Amino acid sequence: MFHNEIEHPFVGDLQDLTLDQLSEKINELHRKLGLAQRMSNAHLCDQIRLAINSYQYWYRKKIQEEADEDNSYYTKIDIT
């Protein structure tokens, strides 16, 4: 799945945010989602979920990039 398919159109560019910034925003959006659910506002819930998906995509992508850069994880165990 390409990230364009899951990104909310009004979220903006997230690729320059740090992991901490992305995590904070995801937590904030989950709090807002809980409020929207208590208000029974299905449309708002859908929009918040789309925004959460955008932030989670970039969070996972940055985690993966850090893991790829830190190859020591893969070279610590030698099974040969």
Secondary structure, DSSP 8 states (H G I E B T S, - for coil): --GGGTS-TTT---TTS-HHHHHHHHHHHHHHHHHHHHTT-HHHHHHHHHHHHHHHHHHHHHHHHHHHH-THHHHS----
